[in-house]
Amino acid sequence: TVGVGTCLVPDEDPVASMFGPISGLFGGPAVAVQQQIRWALDAGYRLVDTAYRYANEGGVGRALAEGFNAGTVRREDVFVTTKLSTDCAGYDDALESIDYSLNKLGLESLDLVLIHWPG
């Protein structure tokens, strides 16, 4: 399985920056995370890595929903990882943060939740 990370990819429309069109690196304009994830799904990527701190889970969720609705990919074929901020590592805070991420991503479940460290 090939995965795509979303660190440093904005949730909104692209602006000129140092980030490139697919990986978020290598120069050129940034792309919105929604488009990046759609390109990745279309190219066969099946692991999506995001985090609360990236502030782009909404765009990731919109792209996943587009892929699911278009039949490009099925939910059971995509492994979705997100991360909790270190200040949300306690039990109750973790549950609240997971619910927030599920809502932003538009998913009923996550495949992996990590504590974002170093945070």
TISE-285787 format. One line per 2 residues: number of its first residue (from 0); their letters; for each residue x, y, z of N, C-alpha, C, O. Coordinates in pm, 1 decimal. Example, Ala and Ser with C-alpha at 12.3 -4.5 7.8 and 13.67 -1.06 7.14 Angstrom:
0 = as = 1319.0,-569.0,780.0,1230.0,-450.0,780.0,1320.0,-330.0,780.0,1423.6,-331.9,846.5  1285.0,-225.0,708.0,1367.0,-106.0,714.0,1290.0,3.0,787.0,1340.9,113.8,803.9 $
END
This chain:
0 = tv = 84.2,-117.6,0.0,0.0,0.0,0.0,88.2,123.1,0.0,186.3,131.4,73.9  52.2,217.2,-82.9,123.5,344.6,-89.0,38.6,447.4,-17.7,-82.8,451.9,-37.1 $
2 = gv = 101.3,530.4,65.1,28.1,628.4,142.9,62.8,770.3,105.5,166.0,796.9,43.9  -25.3,861.2,143.9,-4.1,1004.2,120.5,-20.7,1077.4,252.8,-119.4,1058.2,323.8 $
4 = gt = 77.2,1161.6,285.1,70.2,1245.3,403.4,17.1,1381.8,366.6,32.0,1426.3,252.8  -45.0,1448.9,462.5,-105.4,1578.4,434.2,-43.0,1691.5,513.6,-95.9,1802.7,513.4 $
6 = cl = 66.5,1666.5,580.6,132.2,1770.8,658.5,168.9,1886.8,567.0,222.7,1865.6,458.4  140.7,2007.1,609.5,176.1,2130.5,539.4,98.0,2152.5,410.7,136.8,2236.6,329.6 $
8 = vp = -10.2,2079.7,390.0,-95.1,2103.1,273.6,-220.0,2174.9,322.6,-290.4,2123.7,409.7  -248.5,2293.2,267.7,-360.0,2372.8,319.1,-494.9,2310.1,289.8,-510.0,2232.5,195.5 $
10 = de = -593.7,2345.3,372.9,-730.0,2296.6,355.8,-805.2,2378.8,251.3,-904.1,2331.7,195.1  -759.8,2499.5,225.2,-829.6,2590.3,134.9,-761.9,2595.6,-0.7,-671.6,2516.6,-28.3 $
12 = dp = -804.6,2687.7,-85.2,-746.6,2702.9,-218.1,-597.9,2730.5,-208.6,-551.1,2787.9,-110.2  -523.4,2690.1,-310.4,-378.5,2705.3,-307.3,-334.2,2851.2,-307.4,-400.2,2939.1,-362.8 $
14 = va = -222.7,2872.5,-244.6,-154.6,3002.6,-247.7,-9.9,2976.2,-282.1,39.7,2865.3,-262.1  58.0,3076.2,-333.4,198.8,3058.2,-367.4,276.1,3025.3,-240.9,264.2,3094.7,-139.9 $
16 = sm = 354.3,2920.5,-246.8,437.8,2881.8,-133.8,547.0,2790.3,-183.2,562.5,2770.9,-303.7  622.3,2734.2,-91.8,732.8,2647.4,-128.7,690.3,2502.8,-150.2,775.3,2418.1,-177.6 $
18 = fg = 562.0,2472.2,-138.7,518.4,2333.8,-143.3,470.3,2294.6,-281.7,407.5,2374.6,-351.1  499.3,2172.3,-322.0,467.8,2125.3,-456.6,334.5,2055.2,-466.4,266.1,2037.1,-365.6 $
20 = pi = 296.4,2015.2,-587.1,160.7,1971.7,-612.0,119.5,1837.3,-554.8,1.1,1818.6,-526.6  209.8,1743.7,-536.3,167.9,1614.0,-485.4,216.9,1591.5,-344.1,137.2,1562.0,-255.0 $
22 = sg = 345.0,1604.8,-322.1,403.0,1564.9,-194.9,403.5,1674.4,-90.7,430.9,1646.9,26.1  374.4,1797.5,-128.6,386.2,1906.7,-33.7,529.4,1955.2,-23.0,560.5,2034.3,66.0 $
24 = lf = 617.3,1910.2,-110.9,758.1,1947.0,-107.4,803.2,1986.6,-247.2,722.0,1987.9,-339.7  927.7,2018.1,-264.1,994.3,2034.1,-393.4,961.0,2159.4,-471.3,983.6,2160.3,-592.3 $
26 = gg = 909.7,2263.8,-412.4,892.0,2390.3,-481.9,766.4,2396.2,-567.4,709.8,2293.0,-603.5  724.1,2515.1,-598.8,603.8,2535.0,-678.1,486.4,2569.7,-588.5,500.6,2573.0,-466.3 $
28 = pa = 369.9,2595.7,-648.3,254.0,2635.9,-568.3,196.1,2520.4,-487.9,204.4,2404.6,-528.8  138.6,2552.1,-375.5,70.5,2451.5,-293.9,-61.4,2415.8,-359.3,-115.6,2494.0,-437.4 $
30 = va = -112.3,2300.5,-328.7,-246.1,2262.7,-373.4,-330.8,2237.6,-250.9,-280.8,2197.6,-145.8  -458.3,2261.1,-265.5,-549.3,2233.2,-155.4,-547.5,2084.2,-126.7,-534.6,2002.4,-217.8 $
32 = vq = -560.5,2050.2,-1.1,-552.0,1910.1,39.9,-660.4,1825.8,-26.2,-637.6,1708.3,-54.9  -776.4,1882.8,-50.6,-883.4,1805.8,-114.1,-838.9,1756.6,-251.5,-860.8,1640.3,-285.6 $
34 = qq = -777.2,1843.1,-329.9,-730.6,1802.3,-462.2,-615.5,1703.1,-450.2,-608.0,1607.3,-527.2  -525.7,1725.2,-354.3,-412.3,1634.1,-336.6,-461.9,1492.9,-306.7,-412.5,1396.3,-364.9 $
36 = ir = -557.4,1480.6,-218.0,-608.8,1348.5,-181.1,-683.2,1285.1,-298.5,-670.4,1164.8,-320.9  -760.2,1362.8,-373.2,-827.7,1307.3,-491.7,-726.2,1254.5,-591.8,-743.6,1144.9,-645.3 $
38 = wa = -619.9,1330.9,-618.2,-515.2,1284.2,-709.5,-453.6,1154.8,-657.0,-430.4,1060.2,-732.3  -427.7,1152.6,-526.3,-365.2,1034.6,-466.9,-456.2,911.9,-479.1,-409.7,803.9,-515.5 $
40 = ld = -585.0,927.8,-449.2,-678.7,815.7,-461.7,-687.0,768.6,-606.4,-686.9,648.5,-633.3  -694.0,863.0,-698.7,-700.1,827.9,-840.3,-574.3,753.9,-885.8,-580.0,670.5,-976.1 $
42 = ag = -460.2,785.2,-822.4,-333.0,722.7,-858.1,-311.3,588.8,-787.5,-212.6,520.3,-814.3  -402.7,550.7,-697.3,-392.1,421.8,-631.1,-345.4,425.3,-486.6,-330.2,320.3,-424.3 $
44 = yr = -322.5,544.1,-432.4,-284.5,553.2,-291.0,-400.9,505.2,-206.2,-516.5,536.4,-235.1  -370.8,429.4,-101.5,-476.4,375.6,-17.2,-451.2,398.0,131.1,-524.4,343.2,213.6 $
46 = lv = -351.6,475.4,167.6,-326.9,514.9,305.7,-324.4,666.4,310.0,-250.1,730.4,235.5  -406.2,723.7,397.9,-412.6,868.7,413.2,-374.5,902.0,556.0,-433.8,850.4,650.7 $
48 = dt = -276.0,987.9,571.2,-226.3,1028.7,702.0,-253.9,1176.9,721.4,-207.7,1260.2,643.4  -329.3,1209.2,825.5,-359.3,1347.8,857.4,-349.2,1366.5,1008.4,-311.4,1273.7,1080.0 $
50 = ay = -382.3,1484.4,1056.8,-376.2,1512.9,1200.4,-457.5,1637.4,1231.0,-474.5,1724.5,1145.6  -506.7,1644.7,1352.1,-577.7,1763.6,1398.9,-491.5,1887.8,1377.5,-540.8,1990.8,1331.6 $
52 = ry = -364.1,1877.9,1410.4,-274.5,1994.1,1401.6,-250.0,2041.2,1259.5,-206.0,2154.5,1240.2  -276.8,1958.8,1159.6,-258.7,2001.6,1020.7,-371.5,2094.7,976.3,-359.7,2163.1,874.6 $
54 = an = -480.1,2097.0,1052.4,-595.5,2184.0,1023.9,-649.2,2162.2,882.2,-689.8,2257.2,815.4  -649.1,2037.8,837.4,-699.3,2010.3,702.3,-786.4,1884.5,696.0,-812.2,1832.9,587.3 $
56 = eg = -831.8,1835.1,810.9,-913.4,1713.6,811.3,-1043.7,1732.3,733.8,-1095.7,1636.2,677.0  -1097.1,1854.2,730.5,-1218.8,1879.4,653.2,-1196.9,1853.9,504.5,-1278.7,1788.7,439.6 $
58 = gv = -1086.3,1905.5,450.7,-1054.2,1884.0,310.1,-1024.9,1739.1,279.3,-1063.7,1688.5,174.0  -956.6,1671.6,370.7,-930.3,1529.1,353.9,-1062.3,1453.5,349.0,-1081.5,1367.2,263.3 $
60 = gr = -1153.0,1485.6,440.2,-1283.2,1420.0,444.6,-1365.0,1443.9,318.9,-1430.2,1352.3,268.7  -1361.8,1567.9,267.1,-1435.5,1597.6,143.5,-1380.7,1514.8,27.6,-1457.7,1462.9,-53.2 $
62 = al = -1249.6,1502.2,18.8,-1188.1,1423.8,-88.7,-1223.3,1276.2,-76.0,-1254.1,1210.3,-175.3  -1218.6,1224.3,47.1,-1255.9,1084.2,66.7,-1400.6,1060.3,25.6,-1431.2,962.2,-42.2 $
64 = ae = -1490.3,1151.0,67.3,-1631.5,1136.6,32.0,-1649.5,1139.3,-119.5,-1727.8,1061.4,-173.9  -1577.4,1228.3,-188.1,-1585.0,1233.0,-334.5,-1540.6,1099.9,-395.4,-1604.6,1047.8,-486.7 $
66 = gf = -1430.7,1046.0,-343.7,-1380.9,918.3,-394.1,-1476.9,804.5,-368.3,-1497.9,719.7,-455.1  -1536.0,801.6,-248.8,-1632.1,696.9,-215.7,-1756.8,710.3,-303.7,-1804.9,611.6,-359.3 $
68 = na = -1808.4,832.0,-315.9,-1931.8,854.6,-392.3,-1912.6,830.0,-541.8,-2004.9,785.9,-610.2  -1793.4,858.4,-591.9,-1765.2,837.6,-734.5,-1733.4,691.7,-765.8,-1726.3,652.8,-882.3 $
70 = gt = -1714.4,612.1,-662.4,-1679.4,472.6,-683.0,-1531.6,451.2,-714.1,-1491.0,341.3,-751.9  -1451.3,556.0,-698.1,-1306.7,545.7,-720.7,-1243.9,449.3,-621.9,-1151.1,375.7,-655.3 $
72 = vr = -1295.6,450.5,-499.9,-1240.4,369.7,-391.9,-1350.5,339.7,-291.0,-1445.2,417.0,-276.7  -1337.8,228.2,-222.0,-1432.5,193.1,-115.6,-1368.9,225.6,19.4,-1246.7,220.8,33.6 $
74 = re = -1451.5,258.4,117.6,-1399.4,293.4,250.3,-1312.9,181.5,305.3,-1208.1,208.2,364.1  -1354.3,57.2,287.4,-1278.7,-54.3,344.9,-1142.1,-73.2,279.9,-1059.1,-148.5,331.0 $
76 = dv = -1118.2,-6.0,168.6,-989.0,-17.4,100.3,-892.5,95.9,134.8,-777.6,94.3,90.5  -937.6,194.0,213.1,-853.7,307.7,249.0,-822.6,302.9,398.4,-913.2,290.5,480.8 $
78 = fv = -695.5,312.5,432.5,-649.8,313.7,571.7,-628.8,459.4,610.4,-543.0,527.3,554.0  -707.4,507.4,706.8,-703.2,648.1,746.8,-642.7,659.8,886.7,-690.2,599.7,983.0 $
80 = tt = -536.5,739.2,893.7,-468.1,766.7,1019.6,-483.3,914.1,1053.6,-472.0,1000.2,966.3  -508.7,942.8,1179.9,-501.0,1080.1,1228.2,-425.7,1080.2,1359.9,-394.8,974.9,1415.7 $
82 = kl = -397.0,1198.9,1408.3,-317.3,1211.7,1530.5,-382.1,1309.7,1626.3,-439.4,1410.9,1585.8  -371.6,1277.1,1754.6,-417.9,1365.6,1860.7,-305.2,1460.5,1899.3,-188.0,1422.9,1896.5 $
84 = st = -340.3,1582.5,1934.9,-241.1,1672.8,1992.4,-201.3,1620.1,2129.7,-280.8,1554.0,2196.5  -79.5,1649.0,2171.5,-33.1,1599.0,2300.6,-117.4,1651.2,2416.5,-125.5,1586.2,2520.8 $
86 = dc = -180.3,1767.7,2399.9,-264.3,1819.6,2507.7,-400.6,1749.4,2512.7,-482.3,1779.5,2599.7  -425.3,1656.6,2420.5,-549.7,1579.1,2417.8,-523.3,1431.3,2442.5,-601.7,1346.3,2400.3 $
88 = ag = -414.8,1400.4,2510.0,-376.5,1260.5,2527.5,-446.4,1192.7,2644.4,-443.5,1070.0,2654.1  -509.1,1269.0,2733.4,-585.3,1208.6,2841.8,-709.7,1140.0,2786.8,-754.7,1172.5,2677.0 $
90 = yd = -765.1,1046.5,2861.2,-874.9,963.9,2812.5,-992.8,1045.7,2759.9,-1031.9,1030.3,2644.3  -1049.8,1132.9,2844.1,-1167.6,1209.6,2803.5,-1135.9,1304.3,2688.7,-1213.8,1315.9,2594.0 $
92 = da = -1021.1,1372.5,2696.8,-981.4,1462.7,2589.0,-956.7,1386.4,2459.1,-988.1,1435.5,2350.6  -900.7,1267.2,2470.6,-875.3,1185.7,2351.8,-1006.7,1147.4,2284.4,-1018.6,1156.9,2162.2 $
94 = le = -1104.8,1104.4,2362.6,-1234.8,1069.1,2305.1,-1298.4,1188.3,2234.4,-1353.8,1174.5,2125.3  -1290.0,1304.9,2297.2,-1346.1,1425.6,2237.0,-1272.3,1461.6,2107.3,-1335.2,1498.9,2008.3 $
96 = si = -1141.3,1450.6,2108.0,-1061.8,1481.8,1990.4,-1089.5,1383.2,1876.7,-1096.4,1422.5,1760.2  -1105.0,1256.1,1910.5,-1136.7,1154.9,1809.4,-1273.4,1183.7,1747.5,-1289.5,1174.8,1625.7 $
98 = dy = -1371.3,1217.9,1830.2,-1504.0,1252.4,1777.5,-1495.3,1373.5,1684.6,-1560.1,1376.5,1580.0  -1415.5,1473.2,1722.7,-1396.5,1591.6,1639.1,-1337.8,1551.9,1504.1,-1386.1,1595.8,1399.7 $
100 = sl = -1233.5,1468.8,1506.1,-1169.5,1426.1,1382.0,-1264.7,1343.8,1296.3,-1270.1,1362.7,1174.8  -1339.5,1253.4,1357.2,-1437.5,1174.4,1281.7,-1538.6,1265.8,1212.6,-1573.5,1244.3,1096.5 $
102 = nk = -1585.0,1367.2,1284.2,-1681.2,1461.5,1227.5,-1618.9,1538.6,1110.9,-1680.4,1550.1,1004.9  -1498.6,1590.9,1129.1,-1432.0,1666.2,1022.7,-1405.1,1577.5,901.3,-1420.1,1621.8,787.4 $
104 = lg = -1365.6,1453.7,925.0,-1334.5,1361.2,816.4,-1459.5,1299.9,753.2,-1453.1,1243.3,644.1  -1573.2,1311.5,822.3,-1696.8,1253.6,770.4,-1696.0,1101.7,772.5,-1759.0,1037.2,688.7 $
106 = le = -1624.8,1045.3,868.4,-1611.7,900.4,878.0,-1679.1,848.3,1003.8,-1700.3,922.4,1099.7  -1712.2,721.0,1002.0,-1767.7,655.0,1120.3,-1659.0,589.9,1203.7,-1678.6,562.1,1322.0 $
108 = sl = -1543.0,565.6,1141.1,-1433.0,501.9,1214.5,-1299.8,546.4,1155.9,-1291.5,592.2,1041.9  -1197.0,531.7,1236.7,-1059.0,555.9,1195.0,-983.9,423.8,1204.3,-1019.2,336.9,1284.0 $
110 = dl = -881.5,409.3,1123.5,-804.2,286.0,1126.5,-688.3,292.7,1225.1,-644.9,190.4,1277.9  -638.2,414.0,1249.6,-527.9,431.5,1344.0,-532.2,572.7,1397.9,-547.8,668.9,1322.7 $
112 = vl = -518.0,584.5,1531.2,-508.5,714.8,1596.5,-378.6,713.2,1676.0,-354.6,623.7,1757.0  -295.5,813.8,1651.4,-167.2,826.2,1720.6,-164.9,953.4,1803.0,-243.2,1045.3,1779.1 $
114 = ih = -75.3,958.6,1899.7,-47.6,1083.5,1969.9,61.9,1153.7,1891.0,167.6,1096.0,1865.3  36.4,1278.7,1852.6,129.5,1354.0,1769.6,250.3,1395.9,1853.2,242.0,1486.8,1935.8 $
116 = wp = 361.8,1328.4,1830.2,483.1,1354.7,1906.6,602.8,1345.4,1814.7,609.5,1249.6,1737.6  696.4,1435.8,1816.6,695.5,1549.9,1908.2,586.8,1649.5,1868.9,560.2,1672.1,1750.8 $
118 = g = 527.1,1706.2,1967.4,413.8,1794.7,1943.3,442.7,1933.0,1978.0,356.6,2019.7,1963.2 $
END
